[in-house]
Amino acid sequence: MDLKTLQALNAARAGRRAAVLFADLETGRNALLVEGEHCPDEWVEPMAAALRSGKPGTIVVSGRSYFLNVYLPPPRILVIGAVHISQALARMAPVAGFDLAIVDPRTAFATAERFSGVELIAEWPDEALKTRPLDRFTAMVAVTHDPKIDDEPLRAALAADCFYVGALGSRKTHANRVERLRRLGLADDAIQRVRAPIGLDIGAASPAEIAVAILAEIIEALRRRDIGSAGEARR
């Protein structure tokens, strides 16, 4: 890998942007494509497939063979609410390869005793997000049932194009939430991205079962996310 390509890759990593390195197996020349930038038409589909799977592999495009190396930012989950579901989710998420942090300004709930070994942020979400910006590799999970705590991070997650945005609550609760998000200036097509009721419909009842349903839905959203325009080649 030449210096220019390495610098571009390091910049993508620093900005938590996904990238794929195409290596021509005949000539040895490399092309780095960064998600969200322009991508040559013939590479759009293999680029999207690589970004979804996160796995390296070999492809043939226009009669030429390439080896693809995939560089994805570590996916993370930001949970708004230090509740029982969050306790279960905090134990499961690292097993599935996700970093996880919990934000809750209610210090009676956000205690080290209840969340041992978990990154716990006892601040209002709007303050916490100033130093922990959201991005396309972040999943937002809002579970407090308190609009004063949940609504602003949901708005921020939609604005940041987080790959998953979910909120706890019944359909009636969510209908009220939709009206509040509209008053915050969000368009209906953005609001429709909120998964509510949260989690895959597996009949989950207990906090642990609901956490399983949420994590499964997050994994599904990550692996089937809309890639869009893949990247711009740097040679």
Secondary structure, DSSP 8 states (H G I E B T S, - for coil): --HHHHHHHHHHHHTT--EEEEEETTT--EEEEETTS---GGGHHHHHHHHHH---EEEEETTEEEEEEEE----EEEEE--SHHHHHHHHHGGGGT-EEEEE-S-TTTS-TTTSTTSEEE-S-HHHHHHHS---TTEEEEE-S--HHHHHHHHHHHHHTT-SEEEE-S-HHHHHHHHHHHHHTT--HHHHTTSBSS-S--S---SHHHHHHHHHHHHHHHHHT----S----B-
